[in-house]
């Protein structure tokens, strides 16, 4: 997401790039993946052993792919479709080249483990048209009935620059931003851990909004209000105000909010291509083996029950009634599924882990897309006398009206295109929940008509709208986790679950993964990092290990373990 507020330390080519290296667990997942020694190996006696993977989203497919390469036999269970919240859909009756991203649609370059898999399967990316991004022709900020047209931040009124400066000052004052930024660029683990340990202890009980209010830079309510509507990234961040400030710091430290790119042809291609991919280096299995071939083309159906059985095995029952017992299971679906959709034994996890799962807080999110005949928004506006103004007739739009964020997705001159009429979060998303796609579209068009009274969007629409409300999706129940104040200890329990030697013997063998137990929930990088943790955990559980030249996340855990706060 390109920031409407510039980072405190601008990126230069002379500096190492920012990656999602920490701050909670500063481990180089990208180096681990790139190392020629591979991720590790298991004893030959375990080759062909079945390992259950619950969930066929990105985390599940990455886990399955890497375990298959080691010579294990992943058995993937998927209730809906491969991809999870990497969900790319088309429009009925429209050209197949037109699609929309109902889930993840933009990815920061700091997601270097994600980029490893994007490159591996031969996908390409392109700049995503966030507000005020270099690739975005123009942006309109519409607040309290007043619209401002801008191609750069400097085109906006002075108050927006004041808000930008206030945010930078707030980060420096309250979160040692420059020091952490430099430490993360240099992958200075001791310095990262020193800074972050102090901040976790100081800020775990603080909301995002409270952090702003405590800053001398944000004494102005008007500035806080504008910041909430426009934010430091792709849109208003007031929906995040109740969440822990630690969640926000993780985003800005890792530049997850900046320089976004989209995957050409749709993000769901990534897990689908991994599903079909035949690795060049593979143990035990014959050349040409893929996840698809091991599953006869389709994953197992939804899991309905998980329980422990003799021999410290985990037994899985699926929707077809099939029952299988495993030495190891990796659970990658949203953790709330363990509370509601799946019948689980209490002894699957220690009670403290169950408490952490129950306390997980999810953000609601909704989107609405329409296909249009061409990128008409690039037409030039005219004034009342019929003279061209030099401005685009419509722009990427941030507003306090019901649409909140509107994105214009161009496929080339005179080619059919797509508009994300609305992208909303939390309360703004819940406002749409009872409405059908067509009802939502009517409200969106009315709101946008108030901002662009001379633009007839409707006449360009060539197909029916497509919508999603992730809180209403039965296998998700929300878009992604967002910790509330005081939730750090819960988050730590879930992330560190792959270190099973810390658990009682009768609580081992099932591993949690997925972006909702990662430190970077909502980002595909978190899904991959926790998948790689689970791969290491399963390998270790089955008696395997890593090459000495390429230690895995569990091998160096004691040196970089997340901050541990006292329980009493």
Secondary structure by P-SEA (a helix, b strand, c coil): ccccccccccccccccccccccccccccaaaaaaccccccccccccccbbbbbccccaaaaaaaaaaaaabbbbbbbbccccccccbbbbccccccccccccccccccccaaaaaaaaaaaccccccccccccccccbbbbbcccbbbbbcccccccaaaaaaaaaaaaaaaaccaaaaaaaaaaacaaaaaaaaaaaaaaacccccaaaaaaaccccccaaaaaaaaacccccccccccccccaaaaaaaaaaccccbbbbcccccaaaaaaaaaccccccccccccccccccccccccccccccccccccbbbbbccccbbbbccbbbbcccccccccccccccccccaaaaaaaaabbbbbbbbbbbbcccccccccccccccccccccccccccccccccbbbbbbcccccccccccccccaaaaaaaccccaaaaaaaaaaaaaaacccccccccccbbbbbbcccccccccccbbbbcccaaaaaaaaaacccccccccccccccccccccccccccaaaaaaaaaaaaaaaaaaacccccccccccccccccccccccccc
